[in-house]
Amino acid sequence: MYRSTQALTRSLRQGPASRIHRRFLSIHEYQSMNLLNSYGIATPKSVAAKTPQEAFDVARSFGSDKLVIKAQVLAGGRGKGKFDNGFQGGVHMVDSPEQAKEYASKMIGAKLITKQTGAAGRICNAVMLAERRVPEHEYYAAILSDRARQTPVLVTSAQGGMNIEDVAKENPSAIITTPIDFEKGVSREEAVALAKKLGFKNEKTQSDAADTFVNLYKIFKDKDATQIEINPLAETADGAVLCMDAKFGFDDNAEFRQKDIHDLRDVSQETPVEVEAQKFGLNFIKLDGNIGCLVNGAGLAMATMDVLKLHGGDPANFLDVGGGATPETVKKAFELLLSDKNVTSILLNVFGGIMRCDYIAEGVIRATRELDLRVPLVVRLQGTKEHEAKQLIKESGLKIFSFDGLDEAAAKAVELGRV
């Protein structure tokens, strides 16, 4: 999945991790369309179906034979993806209810593998049927938080329908960034001026685009979104302005006041071990290496992985037990680590500030005994109750490698992990 700490940093910033475990909740495309419509933002007509028969019924009652069927999987690159049953492509044109049923039967219940899912793919539990609307011109629009400006921004471009990072790299002047007053939002005057600058062709489409910009920010603020991306925002030949595709991210820290949004969460799209970790307040992200990491504090966890890499090792996970871990949560953390068959050694690195090292030691001893730990375990405990913790480990009689220095501990974990 991620092969460097830099890649993990991007993951933490984008998605599932400030946490408590996930950082940004993502929702399915059909859910995004419903949310846009609830704020008066125009999209192609679309309806979700969770069985092949539902897809048939939806297509039959749609009022049009010209439809698109899309696999509802939380990953990019669906159109070029491949299902684990051999069916090619997660996006297809549909010309009849029978064809909708046929395609849905090949998508629903299968795993779609794309460039973003990895080889395991992600399960498709639903499809979305949408009317075909042909864009005359494709734009890009997004609401994001700009850390440098410390304000939300509206990012737009007349070059939509493609990877916006490529546009920014090849033609930076094509990207328009408009700061937004957090309380006041996007003014009508600003929005209309922006629509004209982007090149919407007449007064009506300029007005409709402006309404879209204004209402996108309303969703962003009302729903504690972290990002809203519309790509493409289409201007059609018949004069409509439509959000053709939408990606939302929502702040997990606001779950207590955004129950309606967070009820949309689809855990089938997440790594099961990460979902399990969250139930115990553990911040866990699975990686591709072989050295299991158990650390308290996100910063120390990142540093620990850096040191492992310096010594030629590869971390198997990011795991922050936080400042309030108990022997029970430490044992659960070990269970999560050991559920990964690729783990060949474990490095525990704890600095006891708020955290008491003796609590960690108790959890380590309990886990080692109760889980019949056969993977080599390297432990570094420093800080509050450090002496007591080391004494507990010594008196346990267990084969645990204890070090004071992180370099020495990491080097030993790498050595023991080589099989």
Contacts in CASP RR format, 6 or more apart in sequence:
PFRMAT RR
TARGET T0000
AUTHOR 0000-0000-0000
METHOD contacts of the structure
MODEL  1
MYRSTQALTRSLRQGPASRIHRRFLSIHEYQSMNLLNSYGIATPKSVAAK
TPQEAFDVARSFGSDKLVIKAQVLAGGRGKGKFDNGFQGGVHMVDSPEQA
KEYASKMIGAKLITKQTGAAGRICNAVMLAERRVPEHEYYAAILSDRARQ
TPVLVTSAQGGMNIEDVAKENPSAIITTPIDFEKGVSREEAVALAKKLGF
KNEKTQSDAADTFVNLYKIFKDKDATQIEINPLAETADGAVLCMDAKFGF
DDNAEFRQKDIHDLRDVSQETPVEVEAQKFGLNFIKLDGNIGCLVNGAGL
AMATMDVLKLHGGDPANFLDVGGGATPETVKKAFELLLSDKNVTSILLNV
FGGIMRCDYIAEGVIRATRELDLRVPLVVRLQGTKEHEAKQLIKESGLKI
FSFDGLDEAAAKAVELGRV
1 118 0 8 1.000
1 286 0 8 1.000
1 287 0 8 1.000
1 288 0 8 1.000
2 8 0 8 1.000
2 11 0 8 1.000
2 285 0 8 1.000
2 287 0 8 1.000
2 288 0 8 1.000
3 288 0 8 1.000
3 314 0 8 1.000
4 309 0 8 1.000
5 302 0 8 1.000
5 305 0 8 1.000
5 306 0 8 1.000
5 309 0 8 1.000
8 285 0 8 1.000
8 287 0 8 1.000
8 302 0 8 1.000
8 305 0 8 1.000
8 318 0 8 1.000
9 302 0 8 1.000
11 17 0 8 1.000
11 285 0 8 1.000
12 18 0 8 1.000
12 23 0 8 1.000
12 285 0 8 1.000
12 298 0 8 1.000
12 318 0 8 1.000
13 23 0 8 1.000
14 23 0 8 1.000
14 24 0 8 1.000
15 22 0 8 1.000
15 23 0 8 1.000
15 24 0 8 1.000
15 26 0 8 1.000
16 22 0 8 1.000
16 23 0 8 1.000
16 24 0 8 1.000
16 270 0 8 1.000
16 274 0 8 1.000
16 285 0 8 1.000
17 23 0 8 1.000
17 283 0 8 1.000
17 285 0 8 1.000
17 298 0 8 1.000
18 252 0 8 1.000
18 253 0 8 1.000
19 252 0 8 1.000
19 283 0 8 1.000
20 252 0 8 1.000
20 253 0 8 1.000
20 278 0 8 1.000
20 281 0 8 1.000
20 283 0 8 1.000
21 252 0 8 1.000
21 274 0 8 1.000
21 277 0 8 1.000
21 278 0 8 1.000
21 281 0 8 1.000
21 282 0 8 1.000
21 283 0 8 1.000
21 284 0 8 1.000
22 252 0 8 1.000
22 270 0 8 1.000
22 274 0 8 1.000
22 278 0 8 1.000
23 226 0 8 1.000
23 251 0 8 1.000
23 252 0 8 1.000
24 226 0 8 1.000
24 227 0 8 1.000
24 249 0 8 1.000
24 250 0 8 1.000
24 251 0 8 1.000
24 252 0 8 1.000
25 249 0 8 1.000
25 250 0 8 1.000
25 251 0 8 1.000
25 252 0 8 1.000
25 255 0 8 1.000
25 261 0 8 1.000
25 262 0 8 1.000
25 264 0 8 1.000
25 265 0 8 1.000
26 74 0 8 1.000
26 247 0 8 1.000
26 248 0 8 1.000
26 249 0 8 1.000
26 250 0 8 1.000
26 269 0 8 1.000
27 35 0 8 1.000
27 248 0 8 1.000
27 249 0 8 1.000
27 250 0 8 1.000
27 261 0 8 1.000
27 264 0 8 1.000
27 265 0 8 1.000
27 266 0 8 1.000
28 48 0 8 1.000
28 72 0 8 1.000
28 74 0 8 1.000
28 126 0 8 1.000
28 128 0 8 1.000
28 264 0 8 1.000
28 266 0 8 1.000
29 70 0 8 1.000
29 72 0 8 1.000
29 128 0 8 1.000
29 245 0 8 1.000
29 246 0 8 1.000
30 46 0 8 1.000
30 47 0 8 1.000
30 48 0 8 1.000
30 72 0 8 1.000
30 126 0 8 1.000
30 128 0 8 1.000
31 264 0 8 1.000
32 246 0 8 1.000
32 247 0 8 1.000
32 248 0 8 1.000
33 43 0 8 1.000
33 46 0 8 1.000
33 128 0 8 1.000
33 130 0 8 1.000
33 243 0 8 1.000
33 246 0 8 1.000
35 219 0 8 1.000
35 223 0 8 1.000
35 248 0 8 1.000
36 43 0 8 1.000
36 219 0 8 1.000
36 243 0 8 1.000
36 246 0 8 1.000
37 43 0 8 1.000
39 215 0 8 1.000
39 216 0 8 1.000
39 218 0 8 1.000
39 219 0 8 1.000
40 211 0 8 1.000
40 215 0 8 1.000
41 211 0 8 1.000
41 212 0 8 1.000
41 215 0 8 1.000
41 216 0 8 1.000
41 219 0 8 1.000
41 243 0 8 1.000
42 208 0 8 1.000
42 212 0 8 1.000
42 240 0 8 1.000
42 241 0 8 1.000
42 242 0 8 1.000
42 243 0 8 1.000
43 242 0 8 1.000
43 243 0 8 1.000
43 244 0 8 1.000
43 246 0 8 1.000
44 130 0 8 1.000
44 131 0 8 1.000
44 132 0 8 1.000
44 133 0 8 1.000
44 242 0 8 1.000
44 244 0 8 1.000
45 62 0 8 1.000
45 130 0 8 1.000
45 131 0 8 1.000
46 128 0 8 1.000
46 129 0 8 1.000
46 130 0 8 1.000
46 131 0 8 1.000
47 58 0 8 1.000
47 62 0 8 1.000
47 128 0 8 1.000
47 129 0 8 1.000
47 130 0 8 1.000
48 72 0 8 1.000
48 126 0 8 1.000
48 127 0 8 1.000
48 128 0 8 1.000
48 129 0 8 1.000
49 55 0 8 1.000
49 57 0 8 1.000
49 58 0 8 1.000
49 100 0 8 1.000
49 104 0 8 1.000
49 126 0 8 1.000
49 127 0 8 1.000
49 128 0 8 1.000
49 129 0 8 1.000
50 108 0 8 1.000
50 125 0 8 1.000
50 126 0 8 1.000
51 104 0 8 1.000
51 108 0 8 1.000
52 101 0 8 1.000
52 102 0 8 1.000
52 104 0 8 1.000
52 105 0 8 1.000
52 108 0 8 1.000
53 101 0 8 1.000
54 104 0 8 1.000
55 69 0 8 1.000
55 100 0 8 1.000
55 101 0 8 1.000
55 103 0 8 1.000
55 104 0 8 1.000
55 108 0 8 1.000
55 127 0 8 1.000
55 129 0 8 1.000
56 97 0 8 1.000
56 98 0 8 1.000
56 100 0 8 1.000
56 101 0 8 1.000
56 104 0 8 1.000
57 97 0 8 1.000
58 100 0 8 1.000
58 129 0 8 1.000
59 67 0 8 1.000
59 94 0 8 1.000
59 96 0 8 1.000
59 97 0 8 1.000
59 99 0 8 1.000
59 100 0 8 1.000
59 101 0 8 1.000
59 129 0 8 1.000
60 97 0 8 1.000
62 129 0 8 1.000
62 131 0 8 1.000
64 131 0 8 1.000
64 132 0 8 1.000
65 95 0 8 1.000
65 96 0 8 1.000
66 93 0 8 1.000
66 95 0 8 1.000
66 131 0 8 1.000
66 132 0 8 1.000
67 93 0 8 1.000
67 94 0 8 1.000
67 95 0 8 1.000
67 100 0 8 1.000
67 129 0 8 1.000
67 130 0 8 1.000
67 131 0 8 1.000
67 132 0 8 1.000
68 91 0 8 1.000
68 92 0 8 1.000
68 93 0 8 1.000
68 94 0 8 1.000
68 129 0 8 1.000
68 130 0 8 1.000
68 131 0 8 1.000
68 132 0 8 1.000
69 91 0 8 1.000
69 92 0 8 1.000
69 93 0 8 1.000
69 94 0 8 1.000
69 100 0 8 1.000
69 103 0 8 1.000
69 104 0 8 1.000
69 107 0 8 1.000
69 127 0 8 1.000
69 128 0 8 1.000
69 129 0 8 1.000
70 78 0 8 1.000
70 90 0 8 1.000
70 91 0 8 1.000
70 127 0 8 1.000
70 128 0 8 1.000
70 130 0 8 1.000
71 78 0 8 1.000
71 89 0 8 1.000
71 90 0 8 1.000
71 91 0 8 1.000
71 107 0 8 1.000
71 112 0 8 1.000
71 124 0 8 1.000
71 127 0 8 1.000
72 124 0 8 1.000
72 125 0 8 1.000
72 126 0 8 1.000
72 127 0 8 1.000
72 128 0 8 1.000
73 90 0 8 1.000
73 112 0 8 1.000
73 114 0 8 1.000
73 117 0 8 1.000
73 122 0 8 1.000
73 123 0 8 1.000
73 124 0 8 1.000
73 269 0 8 1.000
74 122 0 8 1.000
74 266 0 8 1.000
74 269 0 8 1.000
75 112 0 8 1.000
75 114 0 8 1.000
75 116 0 8 1.000
75 117 0 8 1.000
75 121 0 8 1.000
75 122 0 8 1.000
76 114 0 8 1.000
76 115 0 8 1.000
76 116 0 8 1.000
77 114 0 8 1.000
77 115 0 8 1.000
77 116 0 8 1.000
78 89 0 8 1.000
78 90 0 8 1.000
78 91 0 8 1.000
78 112 0 8 1.000
78 114 0 8 1.000
79 89 0 8 1.000
79 90 0 8 1.000
79 91 0 8 1.000
79 114 0 8 1.000
80 89 0 8 1.000
80 114 0 8 1.000
80 115 0 8 1.000
81 88 0 8 1.000
81 89 0 8 1.000
81 90 0 8 1.000
81 112 0 8 1.000
81 113 0 8 1.000
81 114 0 8 1.000
81 115 0 8 1.000
82 88 0 8 1.000
82 89 0 8 1.000
82 112 0 8 1.000
82 113 0 8 1.000
83 89 0 8 1.000
83 90 0 8 1.000
83 106 0 8 1.000
83 107 0 8 1.000
83 110 0 8 1.000
83 111 0 8 1.000
83 112 0 8 1.000
83 113 0 8 1.000
83 124 0 8 1.000
84 110 0 8 1.000
84 111 0 8 1.000
84 112 0 8 1.000
84 113 0 8 1.000
84 121 0 8 1.000
85 106 0 8 1.000
85 110 0 8 1.000
87 106 0 8 1.000
87 107 0 8 1.000
87 110 0 8 1.000
89 112 0 8 1.000
90 107 0 8 1.000
90 112 0 8 1.000
92 103 0 8 1.000
93 132 0 8 1.000
94 100 0 8 1.000
94 103 0 8 1.000
94 129 0 8 1.000
100 129 0 8 1.000
103 127 0 8 1.000
104 127 0 8 1.000
107 124 0 8 1.000
107 127 0 8 1.000
108 124 0 8 1.000
108 125 0 8 1.000
108 126 0 8 1.000
108 127 0 8 1.000
109 123 0 8 1.000
109 124 0 8 1.000
109 125 0 8 1.000
110 123 0 8 1.000
110 124 0 8 1.000
111 117 0 8 1.000
111 120 0 8 1.000
111 121 0 8 1.000
111 122 0 8 1.000
111 123 0 8 1.000
111 124 0 8 1.000
112 121 0 8 1.000
112 122 0 8 1.000
112 124 0 8 1.000
113 119 0 8 1.000
113 120 0 8 1.000
113 121 0 8 1.000
114 121 0 8 1.000
122 268 0 8 1.000
122 269 0 8 1.000
123 268 0 8 1.000
123 269 0 8 1.000
125 266 0 8 1.000
125 268 0 8 1.000
133 234 0 8 1.000
133 236 0 8 1.000
133 240 0 8 1.000
133 242 0 8 1.000
133 244 0 8 1.000
134 236 0 8 1.000
134 237 0 8 1.000
135 232 0 8 1.000
135 234 0 8 1.000
135 235 0 8 1.000
135 236 0 8 1.000
135 242 0 8 1.000
135 244 0 8 1.000
136 234 0 8 1.000
136 235 0 8 1.000
136 236 0 8 1.000
136 237 0 8 1.000
136 239 0 8 1.000
137 158 0 8 1.000
137 201 0 8 1.000
137 234 0 8 1.000
137 235 0 8 1.000
138 159 0 8 1.000
138 160 0 8 1.000
138 161 0 8 1.000
138 232 0 8 1.000
138 233 0 8 1.000
138 234 0 8 1.000
138 235 0 8 1.000
138 244 0 8 1.000
139 156 0 8 1.000
139 157 0 8 1.000
139 158 0 8 1.000
139 159 0 8 1.000
139 160 0 8 1.000
139 198 0 8 1.000
139 200 0 8 1.000
139 209 0 8 1.000
139 232 0 8 1.000
139 233 0 8 1.000
139 234 0 8 1.000
139 235 0 8 1.000
140 155 0 8 1.000
140 156 0 8 1.000
140 157 0 8 1.000
140 159 0 8 1.000
140 160 0 8 1.000
140 161 0 8 1.000
140 164 0 8 1.000
140 167 0 8 1.000
140 230 0 8 1.000
140 231 0 8 1.000
140 232 0 8 1.000
140 233 0 8 1.000
141 154 0 8 1.000
141 155 0 8 1.000
141 156 0 8 1.000
141 212 0 8 1.000
141 213 0 8 1.000
141 216 0 8 1.000
141 229 0 8 1.000
141 230 0 8 1.000
141 231 0 8 1.000
141 233 0 8 1.000
142 154 0 8 1.000
142 155 0 8 1.000
142 156 0 8 1.000
142 164 0 8 1.000
142 227 0 8 1.000
142 228 0 8 1.000
142 229 0 8 1.000
142 230 0 8 1.000
142 231 0 8 1.000
143 152 0 8 1.000
143 153 0 8 1.000
143 154 0 8 1.000
143 155 0 8 1.000
143 180 0 8 1.000
143 216 0 8 1.000
143 217 0 8 1.000
143 220 0 8 1.000
143 225 0 8 1.000
143 227 0 8 1.000
143 228 0 8 1.000
144 152 0 8 1.000
144 153 0 8 1.000
144 155 0 8 1.000
144 227 0 8 1.000
145 151 0 8 1.000
145 152 0 8 1.000
145 153 0 8 1.000
145 226 0 8 1.000
145 227 0 8 1.000
146 152 0 8 1.000
146 153 0 8 1.000
146 177 0 8 1.000
146 179 0 8 1.000
149 179 0 8 1.000
151 179 0 8 1.000
151 180 0 8 1.000
151 181 0 8 1.000
151 182 0 8 1.000
152 179 0 8 1.000
152 180 0 8 1.000
152 182 0 8 1.000
152 217 0 8 1.000
152 220 0 8 1.000
152 221 0 8 1.000
153 177 0 8 1.000
153 178 0 8 1.000
153 179 0 8 1.000
153 180 0 8 1.000
154 177 0 8 1.000
154 178 0 8 1.000
154 180 0 8 1.000
154 186 0 8 1.000
154 194 0 8 1.000
154 213 0 8 1.000
154 216 0 8 1.000
154 217 0 8 1.000
155 164 0 8 1.000
155 175 0 8 1.000
155 176 0 8 1.000
155 177 0 8 1.000
155 178 0 8 1.000
156 175 0 8 1.000
156 176 0 8 1.000
156 178 0 8 1.000
156 194 0 8 1.000
156 198 0 8 1.000
156 213 0 8 1.000
157 164 0 8 1.000
157 167 0 8 1.000
157 174 0 8 1.000
157 175 0 8 1.000
157 176 0 8 1.000
157 198 0 8 1.000
158 174 0 8 1.000
158 198 0 8 1.000
158 199 0 8 1.000
159 167 0 8 1.000
159 171 0 8 1.000
159 174 0 8 1.000
160 167 0 8 1.000
160 231 0 8 1.000
160 232 0 8 1.000
160 233 0 8 1.000
161 231 0 8 1.000
161 232 0 8 1.000
164 175 0 8 1.000
164 231 0 8 1.000
167 174 0 8 1.000
167 175 0 8 1.000
168 174 0 8 1.000
168 175 0 8 1.000
176 194 0 8 1.000
176 197 0 8 1.000
176 198 0 8 1.000
178 186 0 8 1.000
178 190 0 8 1.000
178 194 0 8 1.000
180 186 0 8 1.000
180 217 0 8 1.000
182 221 0 8 1.000
185 214 0 8 1.000
185 217 0 8 1.000
185 218 0 8 1.000
185 221 0 8 1.000
186 213 0 8 1.000
186 214 0 8 1.000
186 217 0 8 1.000
188 210 0 8 1.000
188 214 0 8 1.000
191 209 0 8 1.000
191 210 0 8 1.000
191 211 0 8 1.000
191 213 0 8 1.000
191 214 0 8 1.000
192 206 0 8 1.000
192 207 0 8 1.000
192 210 0 8 1.000
194 209 0 8 1.000
194 210 0 8 1.000
194 213 0 8 1.000
195 205 0 8 1.000
195 206 0 8 1.000
195 207 0 8 1.000
195 209 0 8 1.000
195 210 0 8 1.000
195 213 0 8 1.000
196 206 0 8 1.000
198 209 0 8 1.000
200 206 0 8 1.000
200 208 0 8 1.000
200 209 0 8 1.000
200 235 0 8 1.000
200 241 0 8 1.000
201 235 0 8 1.000
202 239 0 8 1.000
204 239 0 8 1.000
205 235 0 8 1.000
205 239 0 8 1.000
205 241 0 8 1.000
208 240 0 8 1.000
208 241 0 8 1.000
209 233 0 8 1.000
209 235 0 8 1.000
209 241 0 8 1.000
212 230 0 8 1.000
212 233 0 8 1.000
212 241 0 8 1.000
212 243 0 8 1.000
216 228 0 8 1.000
216 230 0 8 1.000
219 225 0 8 1.000
219 228 0 8 1.000
220 228 0 8 1.000
223 250 0 8 1.000
223 258 0 8 1.000
223 261 0 8 1.000
224 250 0 8 1.000
224 251 0 8 1.000
224 253 0 8 1.000
224 254 0 8 1.000
224 257 0 8 1.000
224 258 0 8 1.000
224 261 0 8 1.000
225 248 0 8 1.000
225 249 0 8 1.000
225 250 0 8 1.000
225 251 0 8 1.000
226 249 0 8 1.000
226 250 0 8 1.000
226 251 0 8 1.000
227 247 0 8 1.000
227 248 0 8 1.000
227 249 0 8 1.000
228 246 0 8 1.000
228 247 0 8 1.000
228 248 0 8 1.000
228 249 0 8 1.000
229 246 0 8 1.000
229 247 0 8 1.000
229 248 0 8 1.000
230 243 0 8 1.000
230 244 0 8 1.000
230 245 0 8 1.000
230 246 0 8 1.000
231 244 0 8 1.000
231 245 0 8 1.000
231 247 0 8 1.000
232 244 0 8 1.000
232 245 0 8 1.000
233 241 0 8 1.000
233 242 0 8 1.000
233 243 0 8 1.000
233 244 0 8 1.000
234 240 0 8 1.000
234 241 0 8 1.000
234 242 0 8 1.000
234 243 0 8 1.000
234 244 0 8 1.000
235 241 0 8 1.000
236 242 0 8 1.000
250 258 0 8 1.000
250 261 0 8 1.000
250 262 0 8 1.000
252 262 0 8 1.000
255 262 0 8 1.000
267 275 0 8 1.000
271 286 0 8 1.000
273 284 0 8 1.000
273 286 0 8 1.000
273 336 0 8 1.000
273 339 0 8 1.000
273 340 0 8 1.000
274 284 0 8 1.000
274 285 0 8 1.000
274 286 0 8 1.000
276 336 0 8 1.000
277 283 0 8 1.000
277 284 0 8 1.000
277 319 0 8 1.000
277 332 0 8 1.000
277 333 0 8 1.000
277 336 0 8 1.000
278 284 0 8 1.000
280 329 0 8 1.000
280 332 0 8 1.000
280 333 0 8 1.000
281 329 0 8 1.000
282 319 0 8 1.000
282 320 0 8 1.000
282 321 0 8 1.000
282 322 0 8 1.000
282 329 0 8 1.000
282 332 0 8 1.000
282 333 0 8 1.000
282 336 0 8 1.000
283 298 0 8 1.000
283 318 0 8 1.000
283 319 0 8 1.000
283 320 0 8 1.000
283 321 0 8 1.000
283 322 0 8 1.000
284 317 0 8 1.000
284 318 0 8 1.000
284 319 0 8 1.000
284 320 0 8 1.000
284 336 0 8 1.000
285 317 0 8 1.000
285 318 0 8 1.000
285 319 0 8 1.000
286 316 0 8 1.000
286 317 0 8 1.000
286 340 0 8 1.000
287 314 0 8 1.000
287 315 0 8 1.000
287 316 0 8 1.000
287 317 0 8 1.000
287 318 0 8 1.000
288 314 0 8 1.000
288 316 0 8 1.000
288 342 0 8 1.000
289 313 0 8 1.000
289 314 0 8 1.000
289 315 0 8 1.000
289 316 0 8 1.000
289 342 0 8 1.000
290 313 0 8 1.000
290 314 0 8 1.000
290 316 0 8 1.000
290 342 0 8 1.000
290 343 0 8 1.000
290 344 0 8 1.000
290 345 0 8 1.000
290 417 0 8 1.000
291 308 0 8 1.000
291 313 0 8 1.000
291 314 0 8 1.000
291 315 0 8 1.000
291 316 0 8 1.000
291 343 0 8 1.000
291 344 0 8 1.000
291 345 0 8 1.000
291 346 0 8 1.000
291 347 0 8 1.000
291 413 0 8 1.000
291 414 0 8 1.000
291 417 0 8 1.000
292 315 0 8 1.000
292 316 0 8 1.000
292 317 0 8 1.000
292 319 0 8 1.000
292 337 0 8 1.000
292 340 0 8 1.000
292 343 0 8 1.000
292 345 0 8 1.000
292 346 0 8 1.000
292 347 0 8 1.000
293 301 0 8 1.000
293 304 0 8 1.000
293 305 0 8 1.000
293 308 0 8 1.000
293 315 0 8 1.000
293 316 0 8 1.000
293 317 0 8 1.000
293 318 0 8 1.000
293 319 0 8 1.000
293 346 0 8 1.000
293 347 0 8 1.000
293 349 0 8 1.000
294 319 0 8 1.000
294 321 0 8 1.000
294 330 0 8 1.000
294 333 0 8 1.000
294 334 0 8 1.000
294 337 0 8 1.000
294 346 0 8 1.000
294 347 0 8 1.000
294 348 0 8 1.000
294 349 0 8 1.000
294 350 0 8 1.000
295 301 0 8 1.000
295 304 0 8 1.000
295 319 0 8 1.000
295 320 0 8 1.000
295 321 0 8 1.000
295 348 0 8 1.000
295 349 0 8 1.000
295 350 0 8 1.000
296 320 0 8 1.000
296 321 0 8 1.000
296 322 0 8 1.000
296 323 0 8 1.000
296 325 0 8 1.000
296 350 0 8 1.000
296 351 0 8 1.000
296 352 0 8 1.000
296 355 0 8 1.000
296 360 0 8 1.000
297 320 0 8 1.000
297 321 0 8 1.000
297 322 0 8 1.000
297 323 0 8 1.000
298 320 0 8 1.000
300 349 0 8 1.000
300 351 0 8 1.000
301 318 0 8 1.000
301 319 0 8 1.000
301 320 0 8 1.000
302 318 0 8 1.000
303 406 0 8 1.000
304 315 0 8 1.000
304 347 0 8 1.000
304 349 0 8 1.000
304 406 0 8 1.000
304 410 0 8 1.000
305 315 0 8 1.000
305 318 0 8 1.000
307 406 0 8 1.000
307 407 0 8 1.000
307 410 0 8 1.000
308 314 0 8 1.000
308 315 0 8 1.000
308 347 0 8 1.000
308 410 0 8 1.000
308 413 0 8 1.000
308 414 0 8 1.000
309 315 0 8 1.000
310 410 0 8 1.000
311 407 0 8 1.000
311 410 0 8 1.000
311 411 0 8 1.000
311 414 0 8 1.000
312 414 0 8 1.000
313 414 0 8 1.000
316 337 0 8 1.000
316 340 0 8 1.000
316 342 0 8 1.000
316 343 0 8 1.000
317 336 0 8 1.000
317 337 0 8 1.000
317 340 0 8 1.000
319 333 0 8 1.000
319 336 0 8 1.000
319 337 0 8 1.000
321 329 0 8 1.000
321 330 0 8 1.000
321 333 0 8 1.000
322 355 0 8 1.000
323 354 0 8 1.000
323 355 0 8 1.000
324 354 0 8 1.000
324 355 0 8 1.000
325 333 0 8 1.000
325 355 0 8 1.000
325 359 0 8 1.000
325 360 0 8 1.000
326 359 0 8 1.000
327 359 0 8 1.000
327 362 0 8 1.000
327 363 0 8 1.000
327 366 0 8 1.000
328 363 0 8 1.000
330 359 0 8 1.000
330 360 0 8 1.000
330 362 0 8 1.000
330 363 0 8 1.000
330 364 0 8 1.000
330 366 0 8 1.000
330 367 0 8 1.000
331 363 0 8 1.000
331 366 0 8 1.000
331 367 0 8 1.000
331 370 0 8 1.000
331 371 0 8 1.000
333 367 0 8 1.000
334 346 0 8 1.000
334 364 0 8 1.000
334 367 0 8 1.000
334 368 0 8 1.000
334 371 0 8 1.000
334 373 0 8 1.000
335 367 0 8 1.000
335 371 0 8 1.000
337 343 0 8 1.000
337 346 0 8 1.000
338 371 0 8 1.000
338 373 0 8 1.000
338 375 0 8 1.000
343 375 0 8 1.000
344 375 0 8 1.000
344 376 0 8 1.000
344 416 0 8 1.000
344 417 0 8 1.000
344 418 0 8 1.000
344 419 0 8 1.000
345 375 0 8 1.000
345 376 0 8 1.000
345 377 0 8 1.000
345 378 0 8 1.000
345 413 0 8 1.000
345 414 0 8 1.000
345 416 0 8 1.000
345 417 0 8 1.000
346 375 0 8 1.000
346 376 0 8 1.000
346 377 0 8 1.000
346 378 0 8 1.000
346 413 0 8 1.000
347 378 0 8 1.000
347 380 0 8 1.000
347 409 0 8 1.000
347 410 0 8 1.000
347 413 0 8 1.000
348 360 0 8 1.000
348 364 0 8 1.000
348 377 0 8 1.000
348 378 0 8 1.000
348 379 0 8 1.000
348 380 0 8 1.000
348 381 0 8 1.000
349 380 0 8 1.000
349 406 0 8 1.000
349 409 0 8 1.000
350 357 0 8 1.000
350 360 0 8 1.000
350 380 0 8 1.000
350 381 0 8 1.000
350 382 0 8 1.000
351 382 0 8 1.000
351 383 0 8 1.000
352 381 0 8 1.000
352 382 0 8 1.000
352 383 0 8 1.000
352 384 0 8 1.000
352 385 0 8 1.000
352 386 0 8 1.000
353 383 0 8 1.000
353 384 0 8 1.000
354 384 0 8 1.000
355 384 0 8 1.000
356 384 0 8 1.000
356 385 0 8 1.000
356 389 0 8 1.000
357 381 0 8 1.000
357 382 0 8 1.000
357 383 0 8 1.000
357 384 0 8 1.000
357 385 0 8 1.000
357 386 0 8 1.000
357 388 0 8 1.000
357 389 0 8 1.000
357 390 0 8 1.000
358 385 0 8 1.000
358 388 0 8 1.000
358 389 0 8 1.000
358 392 0 8 1.000
359 385 0 8 1.000
360 381 0 8 1.000
360 389 0 8 1.000
361 381 0 8 1.000
361 388 0 8 1.000
361 389 0 8 1.000
361 390 0 8 1.000
361 392 0 8 1.000
361 393 0 8 1.000
362 392 0 8 1.000
364 377 0 8 1.000
364 379 0 8 1.000
364 393 0 8 1.000
364 400 0 8 1.000
365 392 0 8 1.000
365 393 0 8 1.000
365 396 0 8 1.000
365 398 0 8 1.000
367 373 0 8 1.000
368 377 0 8 1.000
368 396 0 8 1.000
368 398 0 8 1.000
368 400 0 8 1.000
369 398 0 8 1.000
376 399 0 8 1.000
376 401 0 8 1.000
376 413 0 8 1.000
376 416 0 8 1.000
376 417 0 8 1.000
377 399 0 8 1.000
377 400 0 8 1.000
377 401 0 8 1.000
378 400 0 8 1.000
378 401 0 8 1.000
378 402 0 8 1.000
378 403 0 8 1.000
378 409 0 8 1.000
378 412 0 8 1.000
378 413 0 8 1.000
378 416 0 8 1.000
379 393 0 8 1.000
379 400 0 8 1.000
379 401 0 8 1.000
379 402 0 8 1.000
379 403 0 8 1.000
379 409 0 8 1.000
380 402 0 8 1.000
380 403 0 8 1.000
380 404 0 8 1.000
380 405 0 8 1.000
380 406 0 8 1.000
380 409 0 8 1.000
381 389 0 8 1.000
381 390 0 8 1.000
381 393 0 8 1.000
381 402 0 8 1.000
382 404 0 8 1.000
390 402 0 8 1.000
393 400 0 8 1.000
393 402 0 8 1.000
394 402 0 8 1.000
401 409 0 8 1.000
401 412 0 8 1.000
401 416 0 8 1.000
403 409 0 8 1.000
403 412 0 8 1.000
END
